């Protein structure tokens, strides 16, 4: 039987068995065609959408396709098979892949903090990690940060094991978490934006726990590429990081850029929800990074989160897993210090 931890391992078997030599070369022909594979479409990935919408990828020499893989474990196999050149997902996925024989480096920070909240009914008093004891938490299906993050917070901040404390995770499809809290199947839901603002507007729920405040800054989501792509096409990797640095600077100088672009990429989300989410994102001071560099401290804290939440069994060091050259140069020339 495949247990939860091994689910990530088995999802990589087919890709990890493919030959690694020469991947990425043909895809970077004239015009530097780049496929960027994001885990899922989320508001906190706004750096990608602003870079695309404002023509920043093109400005820096890239013809970029942005594709949604459909889960946090899925961008890495796309990279290893050579179908994509840059993946955007949890950094723990690069660690799992590397342990399975892949050679991947994290090149840029896309999300700088755990921009996740716990939302409850107004009459439910859950305001601390300790209040989660004995509760049912509505989440996305494993593997998901909506399970990983609260698990880690309970173990490290609350100092208790969720299972021993009677915590139950109710795993649901995307968009179903708020309804589960509203109808009483769950006591609290862990979710990202837009789900938090939708939960408030459509279901009368309130954000009661901020995991960003609890856990502090870290590289929650990163852009990554195989070592072969980095070695054979450094100009394209640099162009990607330049565009991300410029997009992040643009949003911090004018938060309305985020609101404008989000409305285009999430047309079914009500403008009032996007406006409220903008306040949440930039109020946290960590969700949308000011620049794409990844520090050793941010990596180490992310690894504690990944391991504590069960996404990785063992971690790998910053020096092995992060190539910060491109993000540093991009920040110096196009971003915010």
C-alpha positions in Angstrom: 0.0 0.0 0.0 1.3 3.5 -0.8 1.2 5.7 2.3 0.9 9.5 2.3 4.6 10.2 2.6 5.4 7.8 -0.3 2.7 9.3 -2.5 5.2 12.1 -3.4 7.9 9.5 -4.1 5.8 7.4 -6.4 4.6 10.4 -8.3 8.2 11.0 -9.4 9.2 7.5 -10.4 8.3 7.8 -14.1 10.0 11.2 -14.5 13.1 10.3 -12.4 13.7 7.3 -14.6 14.1 9.5 -17.7 17.6 10.5 -18.9 18.7 13.9 -17.5 21.3 14.8 -20.1 20.3 17.3 -22.7 16.9 18.4 -21.3 15.9 21.9 -22.0 18.1 22.5 -25.0 15.5 22.3 -27.8 12.9 24.2 -25.8 15.2 27.2 -25.6 15.5 27.7 -29.4 15.3 31.1 -31.0 13.0 33.4 -28.9 13.8 31.4 -25.7 10.5 29.6 -25.5 9.9 28.8 -21.8 7.2 26.7 -20.2 6.6 27.7 -16.6 4.7 25.0 -14.7 2.9 26.3 -11.6 1.5 23.8 -9.1 -2.0 25.3 -9.0 -3.5 28.8 -9.8 -3.3 30.8 -6.6 -3.5 34.5 -5.9 -0.2 34.3 -4.0 1.6 33.4 -7.2 0.9 36.9 -8.4 4.6 37.5 -9.3 4.1 35.2 -12.3 0.9 36.8 -13.4 2.2 40.4 -13.2 5.3 39.4 -15.1 3.2 37.9 -17.8 0.5 40.5 -18.0 2.9 43.5 -17.9 5.1 42.1 -20.6 8.1 41.6 -18.3 8.9 38.1 -19.5 9.0 39.4 -23.1 11.0 42.5 -22.0 13.7 40.1 -20.7 13.8 38.0 -23.8 11.4 35.1 -23.0 8.4 33.7 -24.9 6.7 32.3 -21.9 3.8 29.8 -21.6 2.3 29.6 -18.1 0.7 26.2 -17.4 -1.1 24.9 -14.3 0.0 21.4 -13.4 -2.8 20.7 -10.9 -1.0 19.8 -7.7 2.1 20.6 -5.7 3.8 17.3 -6.6 3.3 17.7 -10.4 5.6 20.5 -11.7 8.8 18.6 -10.8 8.0 15.6 -13.1 7.3 18.0 -15.9 10.8 19.5 -15.4 12.5 16.1 -15.1 10.8 14.9 -18.3 11.9 18.0 -20.2 8.4 19.1 -21.0 8.9 22.3 -18.9 11.9 24.4 -18.0 10.8 26.2 -14.8 8.5 24.9 -12.1 6.8 26.8 -9.3 5.8 24.9 -6.2 6.7 24.0 -2.7 10.5 23.7 -2.3 10.1 20.3 -0.6 9.2 18.9 -4.0 12.6 19.7 -5.2 14.1 17.9 -2.3 12.1 14.8 -2.9 13.0 14.8 -6.5 16.7 15.3 -5.8 16.6 12.3 -3.4 15.1 10.2 -6.2 18.0 11.1 -8.6 16.9 14.4 -10.1 19.2 17.4 -10.1 17.2 20.5 -9.3 18.0 24.0 -8.0 15.7 26.6 -6.5 16.3 29.8 -8.3 13.8 32.4 -7.0 11.3 33.1 -4.2 7.7 33.4 -5.4 5.9 33.4 -2.0 7.8 34.7 1.0 5.6 33.5 3.9 2.8 31.2 4.8 -0.1 33.2 3.4 -2.6 30.9 4.9 -5.4 31.5 7.4 -7.7 29.5 9.4 -11.4 30.6 9.0 -14.2 29.8 11.3 -17.8 30.7 12.0 -18.1 33.9 14.1 -19.4 32.0 17.1 -16.5 29.5 17.1 -13.7 30.6 19.4 -10.5 29.3 17.7 -7.8 32.0 18.1 -4.7 30.0 19.1 -3.0 26.9 17.9 -3.9 25.2 21.2 -7.6 25.7 20.3 -7.2 23.2 17.5 -7.1 20.3 19.9 -10.0 17.9 19.2 -11.2 19.9 16.2 -12.0 19.0 12.6 -10.0 21.0 10.0 -11.3 21.2 6.5 -8.4 21.1 4.0 -7.5 20.3 0.4 -6.6 16.7 -0.4 -3.1 15.5 0.4 -0.4 16.4 -0.5 -1.4 20.0 0.3 0.1 22.8 2.3 -3.4 23.2 3.9 -2.5 20.0 5.9 1.2 20.4 6.1 1.2 23.9 7.6 -1.3 23.4 10.5 0.4 20.1 11.2 3.8 21.8 11.5 2.3 24.7 13.6 0.7 22.3 16.0 3.9 20.4 16.5 6.3 23.3 16.7 4.2 26.2 18.1 1.6 24.3 20.0 4.0 21.5 21.0 1.5 18.7 20.5 0.9 15.9 18.0 -2.3 16.5 16.0 -3.3 12.8 16.0 -2.8 12.4 19.7 -4.7 15.6 20.4 -7.7 14.3 18.5 -7.4 16.6 15.4 -9.1 15.3 12.3 -8.4 16.5 8.8 -11.4 16.6 6.5 -9.9 16.4 3.0 -12.1 18.1 0.3 -11.9 19.2 -3.3 -10.9 22.9 -4.0 -13.6 25.4 -3.0 -15.4 23.1 -0.6 -13.7 24.0 2.7 -15.8 27.1 3.6 -19.1 25.2 3.1 -17.9 22.4 5.4 -17.3 25.0 8.1 -20.6 26.7 7.5 -22.6 23.5 7.7 -20.8 22.2 10.7 -18.8 19.3 9.2 -15.6 21.1 10.2 -14.8 23.5 13.0 -12.2 25.4 11.0 -10.8 25.5 7.4 -7.2 26.2 6.5 -7.1 28.0 3.1 -5.3 30.6 0.9 -6.8 33.6 -0.8 -9.2 33.8 -2.6 -10.9 31.2 -0.4 -10.5 33.3 2.7 -12.2 36.4 1.3 -14.8 34.2 -0.5 -15.5 32.5 2.8 -16.1 35.8 4.5 -18.3 37.3 1.7 -20.4 34.2 0.8 -20.5 32.2 4.0 -20.0 34.7 6.8 -16.8 33.2 8.0 -14.0 35.1 9.7 -10.2 34.6 9.5 -9.2 33.6 13.1 -5.6 32.3 12.7 -2.8 33.8 10.6 -0.1 31.3 10.0 2.2 33.9 8.5 2.2 35.7 11.8 2.8 32.4 13.6 5.6 31.1 11.5 7.4 34.2 10.1 9.2 34.7 6.8 10.4 31.7 4.7 10.6 30.6 1.1 7.1 29.0 1.0 7.0 28.7 -2.8 9.9 28.8 -5.1 10.8 28.7 -8.8 13.1 25.8 -9.7 14.9 24.4 -12.7 17.0 21.4 -13.5 20.8 21.8 -13.3 21.0 21.1 -17.0 18.6 23.9 -17.9 20.5 26.3 -15.7 23.9 25.3 -17.2 22.8 25.3 -20.9 20.5 28.3 -20.8 21.6 30.8 -18.1 20.4 33.7 -20.1 16.8 32.4 -20.0 17.0 31.7 -16.3 18.3 35.2 -15.7 15.5 36.6 -17.8 12.9 34.8 -15.7 14.4 36.1 -12.5 14.7 39.6 -13.9 11.0 39.6 -14.7 10.0 38.2 -11.3 12.1 40.9 -9.5 10.6 43.6 -11.6 7.0 42.3 -11.0 7.6 42.1 -7.2 8.9 45.7 -7.1 6.0 46.9 -9.2 3.4 45.4 -6.8 5.1 46.7 -3.7 5.4 50.2 -5.2 1.7 50.1 -6.2 -0.6 47.4 -4.6 -3.2 48.3 -7.2 -1.1 46.4 -9.8 -1.9 43.2 -7.9 -5.6 44.0 -7.8 -5.7 44.8 -11.6 -3.8 41.7 -12.7 -5.6 39.4 -10.3 -8.9 40.5 -11.8 -7.7 39.3 -15.2 -6.3 36.0 -14.1 -9.3 35.2 -11.8 -12.3 36.6 -13.7 -14.8 34.6 -11.8 -13.6 36.0 -8.4 -15.8 39.0 -7.4 -13.9 42.4 -7.4 -14.8 42.9 -3.7 -13.0 39.6 -2.9 -9.9 40.6 -4.9 -9.9 44.0 -3.1 -10.2 42.4 0.3 -7.5 39.8 -0.6 -5.1 42.6 -1.7 -5.3 44.0 1.8 -4.6 40.6 3.3 -1.7 39.8 1.0 0.2 43.0 1.5 -0.8 43.4 5.1 1.1 40.2 6.0 4.4 41.7 4.6 5.6 38.2 3.6 3.2 36.7 1.1 4.4 38.7 -1.9 8.2 39.0 -1.6 9.9 42.3 -2.1 12.5 40.5 -4.2 13.1 36.9 -5.4 16.3 36.1 -3.5 16.3 33.1 -1.1 18.4 33.4 2.0 19.9 30.5 3.9 17.6 31.3 6.9 14.5 31.3 4.7 15.5 27.9 3.3 16.2 26.4 6.7 12.8 27.6 8.0 11.1 26.3 4.9 12.8 22.9 5.4 11.6 22.8 9.1 8.1 23.4 7.8 8.3 20.8 5.0 9.7 18.1 7.4 7.4 19.0 10.3 4.4 18.9 8.0 5.4 15.5 6.5 6.1 16.7 2.9 9.7 15.5 3.2 11.3 12.8 5.3 14.7 14.4 5.4 15.9 17.8 4.3 18.8 18.9 2.0 21.0 21.9 2.7 20.8 25.4 1.2 24.2 25.0 -0.5 23.0 22.0 -2.4 19.5 23.1 -3.3 19.6 26.8 -4.0 21.3 28.7 -6.8 20.8 32.4 -5.8 23.0 34.0 -8.4 20.3 34.9 -10.8 17.9 36.3 -8.2 20.6 38.4 -6.6 21.6 39.9 -10.0 17.9 40.5 -10.8 17.3 42.2 -7.5 20.3 44.4 -7.9 19.3 45.5 -11.4 15.5 45.4 -11.4 14.1 44.8 -7.9 13.9 46.2 -4.4 16.8 45.7 -2.1 
